[in-house]
Amino acid sequence: SFENNFEDDGLEPQDPLWGTPGAIELAEKPFEAIYFGFDQYNVGQDERTKLQQVAEFMQINRDSRILIEGHCDWKGTPAYNMALGDRRASSIQQYLIDLGCDANRIDVRSMGGTLATPNADSSTASMERKAQFLVQKDS
């Protein structure tokens, strides 16, 4: 939810499982990132085939959990980027749920612009407007 981000800065995943030491560092990143247009959080038509692959993986690997991280470029205030990163991750989460994935196995967190390149050129910035997947197996 949008308001919660400002209370806890939005960096903590919803599920305590992801908060255990090393959980994020040890997670696999087997899927391509989903990219967004400037100031956008809707899933573009050309990105949807990537989400089909994630959904198929989730349906085959019933014990896996995924964490969707929403990222932004350097433009915008930290609070705005944190909210936009949350919207990006949440839109991917909703898309996967619509494809039949179990909502209880999909967590989201916003990274906002914390990992963005300051004053990046437009091609670098466009690659930083994304959502990334981290997969935890046998959770």
CORBELFEN-V955442 format. One record per run of one state. SS is the DSSP state (A for helix, B for strand, O for the rest). FROM is the first residue (numbers start at 1). LEN is the number of residues. Records with the same first field share a line. If there is no record, write none. Layout:
SS: FROM-LEN, FROM-LEN
//
This chain:
O: 1-3, 9-7, 20-3, 27-1, 29-5, 36-9, 61-4, 72-6, 99-4, 113-9, 129-1, 137-3
A: 4-5, 16-4, 23-4, 45-16, 78-21, 103-3, 122-7
B: 28-1, 34-2, 65-7, 106-7, 130-7
//
